[in-house]
Amino acid sequence: MANMVPGALLELRRWLPALGANAKLMGWLAVEDAGRILTASLHPDGNRPHPLAGWVHT
């Protein structure tokens, strides 16, 4: 997701529910989230967790 351009992310949000994904979860795939993920990847801040840190389960 971090490499997606906003237009592609919007397209993904449109197709996932049509393919059976839970529509309530599509709010997690917001365009502004893509910007936060890119910023955190390009300019890490040691004082804040990465935006994906809460999404990945060990």
Secondary structure, DSSP 4 states (H G I P E B T S, - for coil): -TT--HHHHHHHHHHHHHTT--GGGGGGS-HHHHHHHHHHHHS--TTS--TTTTT---
